């Protein structure tokens, strides 16, 4: 996994923002697992739904529809990981998750 972190508190993903170093396409999958079950995390919170993405653009702010179907609940203490599944033109990007503490 290129990037991972620990979920700091129980929360729900409300939306995301993604920005690339240039305009292009990118898809990022997000994973979550408890530290005692898997490292790196192996369970996609997105599943078969639309991943966090850039579509021929440099910046994208999600709508509620973009995360429809995601397992948006994140559990305190779990690993959360990110994987760039595909990209074209973009060599680096940042993904920001907007969370609501529950």
PyMOL commands that set and color helices and strands:
alter all, ss='L'
color gray80, all
select helices_A, chain A and resi 64-67
alter helices_A, ss='H'
color red, helices_A
select strands_A, chain A and resi 3-6+11-33+52-61+73-74+79-88+93-101
alter strands_A, ss='S'
color yellow, strands_A
deselect
rebuild
show_as cartoon
